[in-house]
Amino acid sequence: MTATVRQAMKTDAAGLAALAKVTFPLACPPGSAPEAIEKYIATNLTAERFAEYLADPGRVITVAEDETGLCGYTMLITGDTSDEDVAAAIGIHPTIELSKVYVLPGSHGRGVAAPLMRATLDAAAGTGADGIWLGVNQRNARAVRFYEKSGFTIVGEKTFNLGPELHHDFVMERAL
């Protein structure tokens, strides 16, 4: 199976929500409360929210698609961060946040993630940013390895609230 990578379109909102419903829980640390995961998805990853994200000129969503449909996506968010820990950690400005990077489990190891990341980095550079940063749970070793392979380095730490739970993320950054 071969995946193609492209910028998301308005018509992708429902497909992105379906993809996010499957992939977001996979990135959550073991032991995360299922209710908190479900609430996060219901609040932030619905078709309606993706329609808003796709209409937002400050966001860029890139998708990977194969013959079965959408199999991965990323989301970039422009602008300065309001997170004090992130602001203290990042050193390249102007910067852009890589907010989401998700690939369906059945697409892992099939050559989907690397071209998706390359297209996302190209899109980020196209915004005029000089650097890109992301937050990744410290216990998600697979993701950390992928980001390091993609040129990111750990530059700090931040917290992420998932419902009542406080999770610890690495802040990773790279030049564009």
ZIRA-V312026 format. One record per helix or strand of 3 or more residues. SS is the DSSP state (H for helix, E for strand). FROM is the first residue (numbers start at 1). TO is the last residue. If there is no record, write none. Layout:
ss->SS from->FROM to->TO
ss->SS from->FROM to->TO
//
This chain:
ss->E from->4 to->7
ss->H from->10 to->27
ss->H from->34 to->44
ss->H from->47 to->55
ss->E from->59 to->66
ss->E from->69 to->78
ss->H from->84 to->89
ss->E from->95 to->103
ss->H from->105 to->107
ss->H from->113 to->126
ss->E from->131 to->137
ss->H from->141 to->149
ss->E from->153 to->162
ss->E from->165 to->175
//
